[in-house]
Amino acid sequence: MITFVKRPEPSKIWTIATPILAVVLTMILGGLLFAAMGKDPVAAIRTIFWDPLFNEQFAGYSRPQLLVKAGPLILIAIGLSLGFKAGIWNIGAEGQYIMGALTGAAVGLALYPLDAWWIFPLMVIAGAFGGFLWAMIPALLKTKFNTNEILVSLMLVYVAEQILASAALGFLRNPEGNGFPGSRNLSQIPAMSNPELITGTGAHWGVVAAFASVVAAYVLINKHMLGFQIRLTGESPRAARFAGVKDKLLVVFCLGTAGALAGLAGLFEVTGPAGQISIDFGAGYGFTAIIVAFLGRLNPIGILLAGLLLALTFIGGELAQFMLGLPSAAIQVFQGMLLMILLAMDILVNYRVMIVKKESA
């Protein structure tokens, strides 16, 4: 008989090994999924993980896109990880990402066609503030009325999407766009654009902010008293209260920080790769960042590596759709499979699997 025995403390070896095993198992099960769809599983896995980096036919385009895709994922996941460590479950980063893009772009479009150096920093501040304010709705409802932040933050995503559609069709629509939805192209004004900083790398200010957030989060979690309070609250809320941790302020800090970082990700995206507000601007980064946060074990360095890996699946998935005719839904299932397998394998971190002989009657 197989039984699970709880470990005295989480296994450090399995904590490191389970993400690696989850990726390997996802490749195997994903290959079976692609085979069931009538596609060559080896070719599909190679196209997703190998060709974007090492096939010279595609690498010239794919390598720079790796940082472009990874930047917002890392930035959002770092913010989410702080709350997740404290047991504060912000599932609405997608909405905060959208609202950050809307508020930042609105500031720039209000000043159009002015071209001054201070406009982009002002848009960055507005983007962070927009995401922060959107995250304050579940934060204040949680602290004042003890509502469930999971449900509130998630429902606000759909509200943000409706506001985005209204902006693209209405108050931010390009007056010179002949009635087509979408705002003006921000890249037309240098002071409102977020160009590539080093040619051929894909690195823009959003990527710089993502790497800076990794360093800041690492210092906060491991070297600062606030980081200790976050970890303590997540591990033992009752002990945290006895230690004098102000749980309501912690909720506001974690949700506010996550919202601000998600808003920044939205701002850097709308001023960079996207270039404008459009109906389909929400690309699912806020939801995918949840996978990144857990795949990275809520550790800033792990999130950096997980963000690059998930970005690779985005790029490889697009390549597989083009080269092999795989549907986009199959790629989304493949990414979701990675999170489900990782969560399932978490049992090995906290429990030992033992085989016990069944006692005879």
C-alpha positions in Angstrom: 0.0 0.0 0.0 1.3 3.4 -0.9 1.1 6.1 1.8 2.3 9.7 2.2 4.2 10.7 5.4 4.6 14.4 6.1 8.2 15.6 6.2 9.4 17.6 9.3 10.3 20.4 6.9 10.1 20.8 3.1 12.7 19.0 1.2 15.3 21.3 -0.3 16.3 18.8 -3.0 12.8 18.2 -4.2 12.1 22.0 -4.1 14.8 22.4 -6.8 14.1 19.1 -8.6 10.3 19.3 -9.0 10.3 22.3 -11.5 12.9 20.4 -13.7 10.9 17.2 -13.5 7.7 19.1 -14.2 9.2 20.5 -17.4 10.4 17.1 -18.5 7.0 15.5 -17.8 5.2 18.3 -19.6 7.3 17.6 -22.7 6.4 13.9 -22.5 2.7 14.4 -21.9 2.6 17.3 -24.4 4.3 15.1 -27.0 1.5 12.5 -26.4 -1.1 15.3 -26.8 0.4 16.4 -30.1 0.7 12.7 -31.3 -3.0 12.3 -30.5 -3.7 15.3 -32.8 -1.8 13.6 -35.6 1.4 15.7 -35.3 5.0 14.5 -35.0 5.6 14.9 -31.2 9.4 15.1 -31.5 9.1 17.8 -34.2 6.6 19.7 -32.1 8.7 19.7 -29.0 11.8 20.6 -31.0 10.0 23.4 -32.7 8.8 24.8 -29.3 12.0 24.5 -27.3 15.0 24.2 -29.7 14.3 26.0 -33.0 13.6 29.5 -31.6 17.1 29.6 -30.1 19.3 27.4 -32.2 17.8 27.1 -35.7 19.5 29.9 -37.7 16.4 30.1 -40.0 14.3 31.4 -37.1 16.8 32.5 -34.4 17.4 35.9 -35.9 13.8 36.9 -35.1 13.1 34.6 -32.1 16.1 35.4 -29.9 15.2 39.2 -29.5 11.6 38.2 -28.9 12.6 36.1 -25.9 13.3 39.2 -23.8 10.3 41.0 -25.3 8.0 38.3 -24.1 9.8 37.5 -20.9 9.9 41.1 -19.6 6.2 41.6 -18.7 6.0 38.0 -17.4 8.9 38.5 -15.0 7.7 41.9 -13.9 4.2 40.8 -13.1 5.3 37.5 -11.5 7.6 39.2 -9.1 4.7 41.3 -7.8 2.4 38.3 -7.5 5.1 36.3 -5.7 5.2 38.7 -2.8 1.5 38.3 -2.1 1.6 34.6 -2.7 4.4 34.2 -0.1 2.2 36.0 2.4 -1.0 34.0 1.5 -2.5 36.9 -0.4 -4.0 35.6 -3.6 -4.1 38.2 -6.3 -5.5 36.5 -9.4 -6.3 39.8 -11.2 -2.9 40.9 -12.5 -4.3 40.8 -16.1 -6.8 43.6 -15.1 -4.0 45.6 -13.4 -1.9 45.2 -16.5 -4.6 46.5 -18.7 -5.4 49.5 -16.5 -1.7 50.4 -16.2 -1.5 50.5 -20.0 -4.7 52.5 -20.3 -3.8 55.2 -17.8 -0.2 55.5 -19.1 -1.3 55.7 -22.7 -4.0 58.2 -21.8 -1.5 60.6 -20.3 0.6 60.4 -23.5 -2.3 60.7 -25.8 -3.6 63.7 -23.9 -0.3 65.5 -24.6 -0.2 64.4 -28.3 1.7 65.5 -30.4 4.0 67.2 -27.8 7.5 65.7 -28.0 9.3 66.4 -24.7 11.7 64.3 -22.7 9.6 64.3 -19.5 6.5 62.7 -21.2 7.7 59.1 -21.0 8.7 59.2 -17.3 5.2 60.8 -16.6 3.6 57.9 -18.5 5.6 55.4 -16.5 4.4 56.9 -13.2 0.8 57.0 -14.5 1.0 53.4 -15.6 2.2 52.2 -12.2 -0.4 54.3 -10.5 -3.2 52.9 -12.7 -2.3 49.4 -11.8 -1.9 50.3 -8.2 -5.3 51.9 -7.9 -7.0 48.9 -9.6 -5.3 46.6 -7.1 -6.5 48.8 -4.2 -10.1 47.8 -4.9 -9.6 44.2 -3.7 -7.1 45.3 -1.1 -9.5 47.8 0.6 -12.5 45.4 0.3 -10.3 42.7 1.9 -9.1 44.9 4.8 -12.5 46.6 5.4 -15.0 43.9 4.8 -12.9 40.7 4.7 -14.0 39.9 1.1 -12.2 37.2 -0.8 -9.4 38.8 -2.8 -9.3 35.9 -5.3 -12.9 36.5 -6.5 -12.8 40.3 -6.4 -9.4 40.6 -8.3 -10.5 38.0 -10.9 -13.9 39.7 -11.5 -12.1 43.0 -12.0 -10.2 41.5 -14.9 -13.5 41.4 -16.9 -14.4 45.0 -15.9 -10.9 46.1 -17.1 -11.4 44.3 -20.4 -14.7 46.2 -20.9 -13.0 49.5 -20.1 -10.3 48.6 -22.6 -12.9 47.9 -25.3 -14.6 51.1 -24.5 -11.3 53.0 -24.8 -10.3 51.5 -28.1 -13.8 52.2 -29.6 -14.4 55.5 -27.9 -12.5 57.9 -25.8 -9.0 56.9 -26.9 -9.8 56.0 -30.5 -7.6 57.6 -33.1 -9.6 60.5 -34.6 -7.6 60.0 -37.8 -8.1 56.2 -38.0 -11.2 56.3 -40.3 -13.4 54.8 -37.7 -11.2 51.7 -37.0 -10.8 50.8 -33.3 -7.6 51.5 -31.6 -5.6 54.6 -30.4 -3.0 56.6 -32.1 0.3 54.8 -32.6 2.5 56.0 -29.7 5.7 55.0 -31.6 5.2 58.0 -33.9 6.3 60.3 -31.1 9.8 59.5 -29.8 9.0 60.9 -26.3 6.0 58.4 -26.0 7.7 55.3 -27.4 9.7 52.5 -25.7 12.3 51.5 -28.3 14.9 48.8 -28.3 17.8 49.9 -26.2 20.4 47.6 -27.8 19.8 46.7 -31.4 19.1 43.1 -32.0 18.5 42.1 -28.4 14.8 43.0 -27.9 15.7 44.7 -24.6 13.7 47.9 -23.9 13.0 49.7 -20.6 10.4 47.1 -19.6 13.2 44.4 -19.7 15.4 46.7 -17.6 12.6 47.1 -15.1 12.0 43.4 -15.0 15.6 42.6 -14.1 15.7 45.5 -11.6 12.5 44.0 -9.9 14.3 40.6 -9.6 17.2 42.2 -7.7 14.9 44.4 -5.5 12.6 41.5 -4.6 15.6 39.3 -3.7 17.0 41.9 -1.4 13.5 42.6 0.1 12.7 38.9 0.8 16.2 37.9 2.1 17.7 41.0 3.7 14.8 43.2 4.9 12.5 43.0 7.9 9.4 43.4 5.6 10.5 40.3 3.7 10.7 38.4 6.9 7.2 39.5 7.8 5.9 38.4 4.4 7.4 35.0 4.8 6.2 34.6 8.4 2.7 35.6 7.5 2.6 33.0 4.7 4.0 30.2 6.9 2.1 31.0 10.1 -0.5 33.9 10.2 -1.1 33.4 13.9 2.5 33.6 14.8 2.8 36.7 12.6 0.0 38.4 14.5 1.7 37.6 17.8 4.9 39.0 16.4 3.2 42.3 15.8 2.9 42.1 12.0 0.1 44.4 10.8 -1.7 42.1 8.5 -4.0 44.7 6.9 -1.0 46.9 5.9 0.7 43.8 4.5 -2.4 43.1 2.3 -2.3 46.7 1.0 1.5 46.5 0.4 1.4 43.2 -1.4 -1.6 43.9 -3.6 -0.4 47.5 -4.2 3.1 46.4 -5.3 1.7 43.7 -7.5 -0.7 46.1 -9.1 2.0 48.7 -9.7 4.4 46.2 -11.3 1.6 44.8 -13.5 0.7 48.4 -14.5 4.3 49.1 -15.4 4.3 45.9 -17.5 1.2 47.1 -19.4 2.7 50.6 -19.9 6.0 49.3 -21.3 4.1 46.9 -23.6 1.7 49.6 -25.0 4.6 52.0 -25.6 6.9 49.3 -27.0 5.9 46.1 -28.8 2.1 46.8 -29.0 2.5 50.5 -29.9 -1.2 51.4 -29.3 -4.3 50.6 -27.3 -6.4 48.0 -29.1 -9.4 45.8 -28.2 -7.2 42.7 -28.0 -4.4 44.4 -26.1 -4.7 42.0 -23.1 -2.4 39.2 -24.2 -2.9 37.0 -21.1 0.4 38.0 -19.5 -1.3 38.5 -16.1 -2.6 34.9 -16.0 0.6 33.3 -17.5 2.6 35.2 -14.8 0.9 33.0 -12.2 2.5 29.9 -13.8 5.8 31.8 -13.9 5.6 32.7 -10.2 4.9 29.1 -9.1 7.3 27.5 -11.6 10.0 29.8 -10.1 9.0 28.7 -6.6 8.1 32.3 -5.7 11.9 32.9 -5.7 13.1 36.0 -7.7 15.9 34.1 -9.4 13.6 31.2 -10.1 11.0 33.6 -11.5 13.7 35.0 -13.8 14.5 31.6 -15.2 10.8 30.6 -15.4 9.9 33.8 -17.2 12.5 33.0 -19.9 11.2 29.5 -20.2 7.5 30.5 -20.6 8.5 33.2 -23.0 10.2 30.4 -25.0 7.0 28.4 -25.1 5.2 31.5 -26.4 7.6 32.0 -29.2 8.0 28.3 -29.9 4.2 27.9 -29.8 3.7 30.6 -32.4 6.4 28.9 -34.5 4.7 25.5 -34.1 1.4 27.0 -35.2 3.0 28.4 -38.4 5.3 25.4 -39.2 3.2 22.4 -38.0 -0.3 23.7 -38.0 -0.9 23.3 -34.3 -3.9 25.2 -33.0 -3.3 27.9 -30.5 -5.5 26.1 -28.0 -3.1 23.2 -27.9 -0.3 25.5 -27.0 -2.4 27.0 -24.2 -3.2 23.5 -22.9 0.5 22.7 -23.0 1.3 25.7 -20.9 -1.5 25.0 -18.4 -0.3 21.4 -18.2 3.0 22.7 -16.9 1.4 24.4 -13.9 -0.9 21.4 -13.1 2.0 19.0 -13.2 4.1 21.3 -11.0 1.4 21.6 -8.4 0.8 17.9 -8.4 4.5 17.2 -7.9 4.6 19.6 -4.9 3.5 16.7 -2.8 7.0 15.4 -3.0 8.3 18.6 -1.4 6.2 18.2 1.7 5.6 14.4 1.9 7.6 11.2 1.6 6.1 8.4 -0.6 6.3 5.1 1.3 5.2 1.6 0.5 3.7 -0.1 3.5 2.7 -3.7 3.7 -0.9 -4.1 4.4 -1.5 -5.9 7.7 -3.4 -9.1 7.5 -6.8 -9.4 9.2 
